[in-house]
Amino acid sequence: MNAESELVQLTVSYPPYTRSHESIERIMYTVLIALLPAVGTSVYFFGPRALWLTLVTTASCIGFEFLSNKLRKRDLTCFDGSAAITGVLLALNLPSNLPYWMAVVGALVAIIISKELFGGLGYNIFNPALVARVFLLISFPSQMTSWPQPLSVDVVTGASPLGIIKSDGVAALGTIDFWALFAGNMRGSLGETSALAILLGAALLWSRNCISLRIPLSFIGTTVAFTWIFYLIDPSVYAPPLLHLLSGGLMLGAFFMATDMVTSPLAARGQIVFGIGCGLLTALIRLFGGYPEGVSFAILIMNAVVPLIDRWDLRSRSRYREAA
Amino acid sequence: MAFKKSTFKMGGIHPPDNKLTRDAPLEVMPLPALLVVPLNQHIGKPAKAVVSVGDQVKRGQLIGTADGFVSANVHAPTSGKIKLIGRAVHPSGQYAEAITIEPDGADEWEAGLNQVCNWRDLSCEEIRKRIQDAGVVGMGGAGFPTHVKLSPPSNKKIDTVILNGAECEPFLTSDYRLMLEKSEEVVRGLEIVASLFNPTPRVIVGIEANKKNALKSIGKAALHKQIELVELDTKYPQGGEKQLITALTGRVIADGQLPFDVGCLVQNVATCFAIDESVSKLRPLTERATTFSGFELKNRKNLWVRLGTRIVDVMEFCGGLTRKINQLIVGGPMMGRAQFSFDIPVTKTTSGVLFIDNTELDSFKDRPCIRCGRCVEVCPQGELPWLLVDKAMRQHADQLPSYGYSRCMECGSCSFVCPAKREIVHWIKYAKAVNARIAAREKAKMETVGKEPKA
């Protein structure tokens, strides 16, 4: 008998015995890195206040998750990166001059109510950052809809381009500088402003296989197509599709919020249906709804429909495999 | 040479292929001091021992006879004395009946065996008989008796015979070496299989693109024969029976169907070699080519091993281990089985034995599913693995069948990619076991109900 073999303790486990290097942390921190350009441009346009706000929401999200982990006597999940993403995304949804305490309340709603009460990471039905944004929007409407002027020293606030359209019509905007919109030089929340920064981050996510482009493209495509139809019908009442594309939270929502793995459908067909639904609702709310901005409502409504979409997808899959 | 290219479409992964023994020629492993030959090296009923302790046997002599049609004969791998008949460790992870033989070193063939003949002189019945007598089974891992596979129900017409040269599992190279070194024999085995069906079926050989040399050597052996050669993409699980059939013929096997339902018959490389040995050389299955690999093995080799050779002896022959390992795997790293003992023998289905240090497995913890959808993306069967796990964990056994557990072939692609390191395959296996138990209980209940009126 080989003496060596007696020394070796063999572990019996289930196959496969080789695994990829992918992990939850790796995905989450990739998303965080992809959000950095957006955070950077918001600091450029709105000054250090934007950075402090981001840090406050991120820290309080991690803190609330830590508390919840301790109360529920679970393994610590507060550092897996998902709470940090919620924090950063929440900050990107807020105006830079929002009082800090309101931001902390937002973090509480995001982590405790919309994530941990549903069972923590993987079990939440709605995107936590969006739930918090909508909560704040309904609770503090005036603070949440007066946006500071970018690159200004004085605290001048006003409505976002979409807000102006909603209240005063397209004509009130005057001539539109689309390059400024693309770069992010307009009034809006931290992350709503720069389409360029968001596209940079999205490119990183896509190259790292953290998102598929099915949801963002069908989302944006539907919104643009829908608003385009109405622009062609009457350009004096409806804003051009490019304005809808570059203003508001469409870019941020489509690339970073609708693609949240936990709250979006799993498979290709479902994702496209989800994206089209989001895009349609966004356009409907923007054109005919009471609020100037519809991305967050659209995504939240579609989040609720995800189980149905997945179920439909599963059914049609099994039909495909039935014997002829 | 350019070859037709093809691949299966749905899902698939690219694990690191780690074919460390690619360039190691097949070597003959010297006879060990002891051979432990299990009586069940196949799917179906175990063979029944027909020798008793103390008997002298010759190589190729029948020591276990097939118990019924779905079973396979077992032969003495060498000449020697029967030392023991009893329970021994088995690669399935349990104990099973085995015959222990002490080789006498002469390695004499049983009279009447090991005679070269021309298979074209034999009738189909004779060929089938020879394959059945030789105890040939599917040597890729499943171990389904080959004679059963070669006798499909009369209403099923086989029009395509496929040689599975994909060998998509990482580490394993035994089929690759066979295709390089025994290409004539492998192709002849394939021809023998094809000759059993009328009208003459289409014969296709599928080989993965990372085995260009095998493509060439099989191409050379198959020259001027009615054999099509197809280069398959290097993608796991290209060698899965259903994937291979879809890749090569475009046919899809639906729920509950078997390959012969779509007119296909798939044979593994090692099986084709064994078929040729049994038919044209009259040699029962007593040895096979096996890869012994893993980063922690000193000399990694492709070996001709006698069935029943214990891993511990091979390990010694390969120079032992360089580092401490914690897993011994029979088969490939994706679909193999972890062993608890080094005393397990090489059987008809052992295509590879891996010695690996997998201590990082201990640090994996089942995290909640984040619904990233990667398992769905990679599932070659188009299943929703996350949902199967969910149902299995919640014990919703009554709902299980409708979610298609039976379609899962446990290729492990989902577990491989899962970022939450969930044991997806384990849970699916568990659910299958639960379902089988429920089905058995239902059946038993039905039977007792049926008997009551008589009593």
Contacts between the chains, C-beta under 8 A, distances in Angstrom:
chain1	res1	chain2	res2	distance
A	1	B	312	7.1
A	2	B	312	5.3
A	2	B	315	6.6
A	2	B	316	5.8
A	2	B	320	7.4
A	2	B	342	7.2
A	4	B	315	7.9
A	4	B	320	5.8
A	4	B	321	6.4
A	5	B	312	5.6
A	5	B	315	7.1
A	5	B	342	4.3
A	7	B	324	7.6
A	8	B	321	7.6
A	8	B	324	6.3
A	8	B	325	6.1
A	8	B	326	7.3
A	8	B	342	7.6
A	9	B	326	6.3
A	10	B	325	7.9
A	10	B	326	6.5
A	10	B	327	6.5
A	10	B	328	5.5
A	10	B	338	7.3
A	10	B	339	6.4
A	10	B	340	5.5
A	10	B	341	7.2
A	10	B	342	7.8
A	11	B	326	4.7
A	11	B	327	5.5
A	11	B	338	6.7
A	11	B	358	7.1
A	11	B	361	7.0
A	11	B	362	7.7
A	12	B	93	7.0
A	12	B	338	4.6
A	12	B	339	7.2
A	12	B	340	5.2
A	13	B	327	7.3
A	13	B	338	5.5
A	13	B	358	7.9
A	13	B	361	5.9
A	14	B	338	8.0
A	14	B	415	7.9
A	14	B	423	5.5
A	14	B	425	6.1
A	14	B	426	3.9
A	14	B	429	7.4
A	15	B	333	7.6
A	15	B	334	6.5
A	15	B	335	5.7
A	15	B	336	6.1
A	15	B	337	7.0
A	15	B	338	7.6
A	15	B	410	7.5
A	15	B	412	5.4
A	15	B	415	7.6
A	15	B	425	6.1
A	16	B	333	6.0
A	16	B	334	4.5
A	16	B	335	7.2
A	16	B	412	3.6
A	16	B	415	5.4
A	16	B	416	5.4
A	16	B	425	6.9
A	17	B	327	6.2
A	17	B	329	5.7
A	17	B	333	4.4
A	17	B	334	7.7
A	17	B	336	6.8
A	17	B	338	6.8
A	17	B	354	7.7
A	17	B	356	6.7
A	17	B	358	5.8
A	17	B	361	7.5
A	18	B	15	5.8
A	18	B	16	7.4
A	18	B	170	6.5
A	18	B	333	4.4
A	18	B	334	7.0
A	18	B	416	6.8
A	19	B	364	7.2
A	19	B	415	7.1
A	19	B	416	5.9
A	19	B	418	7.9
A	19	B	421	6.7
A	20	B	13	7.8
A	20	B	15	7.6
A	20	B	416	5.5
A	20	B	417	5.2
A	22	B	374	7.6
A	22	B	417	6.3
A	22	B	418	7.6
A	22	B	419	4.3
A	23	B	419	5.2
A	23	B	420	7.9
A	23	B	421	7.1
A	24	B	367	5.7
A	24	B	370	6.0
A	24	B	419	5.2
A	24	B	420	5.7
A	26	B	419	6.9
A	27	B	370	7.6
A	27	B	372	6.9
A	27	B	419	5.7
A	75	B	365	7.8
A	82	B	370	8.0
A	119	B	368	7.9
A	120	B	368	6.7
A	121	B	367	8.0
A	121	B	368	5.7
A	121	B	370	6.4
A	122	B	367	7.8
A	122	B	368	3.5
A	122	B	369	5.2
A	122	B	370	4.9
A	122	B	371	6.7
A	122	B	420	7.6
A	123	B	368	6.7
A	261	B	370	5.2
A	261	B	371	5.2
A	261	B	372	4.4
A	261	B	373	6.9
A	262	B	370	5.5
A	262	B	371	5.2
A	263	B	371	8.0
A	264	B	371	7.6
A	265	B	373	7.8
A	266	B	371	5.9
A	266	B	373	3.9
A	266	B	376	4.9
A	266	B	384	6.8
A	266	B	386	6.9
A	267	B	373	6.3
A	267	B	376	4.8
A	267	B	377	7.7
A	267	B	384	7.3
A	310	B	384	7.9
A	314	B	384	5.7
A	314	B	387	6.8
A	314	B	403	7.8
A	317	B	382	5.7
A	317	B	383	7.8
A	317	B	384	7.3
A	318	B	255	8.0
A	318	B	402	7.7
A	318	B	404	6.0
A	320	B	382	7.1
A	321	B	252	7.8
A	321	B	254	5.7
A	321	B	255	5.3
A	321	B	382	6.8
A	321	B	404	7.4
A	321	B	407	6.8
A	322	B	254	6.0
A	322	B	255	6.0
A	323	B	254	3.8
A	323	B	255	6.1
A	323	B	256	6.7
A	323	B	257	6.0
A	324	B	254	6.8
